[in-house]
Amino acid sequence: MLGERETGIFEIDEENWIALLVFIAMETQWRHSNHGAVFGLDYTALSAVMHLQKIRDKPEVFRRVQIMERAALPLLNKR
């Protein structure tokens, strides 16, 4: 998704695990401008993904996914 993938081992804090799984499930749900710039996730799809994955604390997972989204946007928009 972000081009060439790095190899290596890294840790995910337990409190971020569910949000990471949701973020990964959203990998095909990025919104693009007419010029190809990525400007964010499709939150309608995010709601559906969280519903299908039976996420209990939706507001907290949503907040954590937004943090991941903000971190990913500069990488997705590198040219």
Secondary structure by P-SEA (a helix, b strand, c coil): ccccccbbbbbbcccaaaaaaaaaaacccccccccccccccaaaaaaaaaaaacccaaaaaaaaaaaaaaaaccccccc
